[in-house]
Amino acid sequence: MSEWPGSISAISLFVGDLDASRTFYQRVFGLPVHFADADSVVFRLGDTLINLLIERAVPEVIAPASLAPPGAGAQFQFTVNVDDVDGTCATLTGRGVELLNGPMDRPWGIRTASFEDPDGYIWEIASS
């Protein structure tokens, strides 16, 4: 087996309301739409594409796996490094984001805060 390429090029998030998710990501991250069609909206976050894919289109992409039901609970979080967690939190709350936690200093030496998007995906901002 050859070595892994080393970075994640795209992450697809399965969303119930594509318009609400698009609005949230534009408002929170301040990013332009990289690509959009009837089933998806894509943003570029650094070197990673964030693909918001409407749930009705998911079976075609993941079959024979199935889509988890809404409200099944968080199973992961995405972490984005920032220079100033407190300043970023102030920007986020100014954009209407309700923080789940933080800002707080973690015992492992970083400062973090978390929030969730309209479909329950958890995002953490962090700095060391």
C-alpha positions as CSV (number, residue, x, y, z in Angstrom):
1,M,0.0,0.0,0.0
2,S,1.3,3.5,-0.9
3,E,1.4,6.2,1.8
4,W,-1.6,8.2,2.5
5,P,-1.6,11.6,0.8
6,G,-1.7,13.4,4.2
7,S,-4.7,15.7,4.1
8,I,-8.5,15.5,3.8
9,S,-9.6,17.1,0.5
10,A,-13.3,17.2,1.2
11,I,-15.9,16.5,4.0
12,S,-19.5,16.0,3.1
13,L,-22.1,16.9,5.7
14,F,-25.6,15.6,5.2
15,V,-28.1,18.3,5.8
16,G,-31.9,18.5,6.1
17,D,-32.4,22.1,4.9
18,L,-29.8,23.1,2.3
19,D,-30.8,26.8,2.3
20,A,-30.6,27.1,6.1
21,S,-27.2,25.4,6.1
22,R,-25.9,27.6,3.3
23,T,-27.0,30.7,5.2
24,F,-25.4,29.4,8.4
25,Y,-22.0,28.6,6.8
26,Q,-21.9,31.9,4.9
27,R,-22.8,33.9,8.0
28,V,-20.6,32.0,10.5
29,F,-17.5,31.4,8.4
30,G,-17.8,34.4,6.0
31,L,-16.9,32.2,3.1
32,P,-18.0,32.5,-0.5
33,V,-19.8,29.6,-2.2
34,H,-17.2,27.5,-4.1
35,F,-19.9,25.4,-5.9
36,A,-23.6,25.0,-5.7
37,D,-26.3,22.9,-7.4
38,A,-29.8,21.7,-6.5
39,D,-28.4,19.1,-4.0
40,S,-25.3,20.7,-2.6
41,V,-23.4,23.8,-1.6
42,V,-19.6,23.6,-1.3
43,F,-17.3,26.0,0.7
44,R,-13.5,26.0,0.7
45,L,-12.1,26.1,4.3
46,G,-8.3,26.3,3.9
47,D,-7.4,23.3,1.7
48,T,-10.6,21.4,2.6
49,L,-13.9,21.5,0.7
50,I,-17.0,21.4,3.0
51,N,-19.8,19.9,0.9
52,L,-23.3,20.4,2.4
53,L,-25.3,17.6,0.7
54,I,-29.1,17.5,1.0
55,E,-30.3,14.3,2.7
56,R,-32.4,13.2,-0.3
57,A,-29.2,12.8,-2.3
58,V,-27.2,10.9,0.3
59,P,-28.3,7.4,-0.6
60,E,-26.7,7.7,-4.0
61,V,-23.4,8.7,-2.5
62,I,-23.1,6.2,0.5
63,A,-25.1,3.1,-0.6
64,P,-25.3,0.5,0.7
65,A,-24.7,2.3,4.0
66,S,-27.6,4.2,5.4
67,L,-28.1,7.7,6.7
68,A,-28.3,8.0,10.5
69,P,-31.5,9.4,11.9
70,P,-31.7,13.0,13.0
71,G,-30.9,13.5,16.7
72,A,-28.8,10.3,16.9
73,G,-26.2,12.3,18.8
74,A,-22.8,13.7,18.1
75,Q,-20.1,11.2,17.0
76,F,-17.3,13.6,16.2
77,Q,-16.3,17.3,16.0
78,F,-14.3,19.4,13.5
79,T,-11.5,21.5,15.0
80,V,-10.3,24.7,13.3
81,N,-7.2,26.4,14.6
82,V,-7.5,30.2,15.2
83,D,-5.0,32.7,16.6
84,D,-7.5,34.1,19.2
85,V,-10.3,31.9,20.6
86,D,-11.8,34.7,22.6
87,G,-11.8,37.1,19.7
88,T,-13.2,34.5,17.4
89,C,-16.0,33.7,19.9
90,A,-16.9,37.4,20.0
91,T,-17.1,37.4,16.2
92,L,-19.2,34.2,16.2
93,T,-21.7,35.4,18.9
94,G,-21.9,38.7,17.0
95,R,-23.0,36.6,14.0
96,G,-25.8,35.0,16.1
97,V,-23.9,31.7,17.0
98,E,-24.7,30.2,20.4
99,L,-21.6,28.6,21.9
100,L,-22.0,25.1,23.3
101,N,-19.0,25.7,25.6
102,G,-16.0,27.9,26.1
103,P,-13.9,29.7,25.7
104,M,-12.0,27.6,28.2
105,D,-8.5,26.4,28.9
106,R,-8.1,22.6,28.5
107,P,-5.9,20.5,30.7
108,W,-3.9,19.4,27.6
109,G,-2.8,23.0,27.0
110,I,-5.1,24.6,24.4
111,R,-7.9,27.1,24.6
112,T,-11.2,26.0,22.9
113,A,-14.8,26.8,22.3
114,S,-17.5,24.8,20.5
115,F,-20.7,25.5,18.6
116,E,-23.0,23.5,16.3
117,D,-24.5,24.0,12.9
118,P,-28.3,23.6,12.1
119,D,-27.9,19.9,11.6
120,G,-26.0,19.3,14.9
121,Y,-22.5,19.0,13.5
122,I,-20.1,20.3,16.2
123,W,-17.3,22.7,15.3
124,E,-14.5,23.6,17.8
125,I,-12.2,26.5,17.5
126,A,-8.8,26.1,19.2
127,S,-5.5,27.8,19.8
128,S,-2.4,26.7,21.8
